[in-house]
Amino acid sequence: MLLLAAETLPEGPGWAYELKLDGYRALAIRTGGLVPLRSRNDKDFNRKYPTIAKALATLPDETVIDGEVVAPGLGRTAVI
């Protein structure tokens, strides 16, 4: 599908919109008591986002989360 310029957004029951937050794609795999938090290029995000890695440590083993790390406000980070 190609992107087309428009002056107004489409309306009607067939259309839905959602907030798009842009950040860093991240993959967390909780296994063996560890939670490696990796970028899509396999870079280590555990040092960059230690609070996220710590929060994910409470999940059960063999949990996989694929999402984005975004900063909704100054000084705060969240996984969406």
Helices and strands as residue ranges (DSSP letters): E 24-30, E 37-39, H 50-56, E 63-73, E 76-79
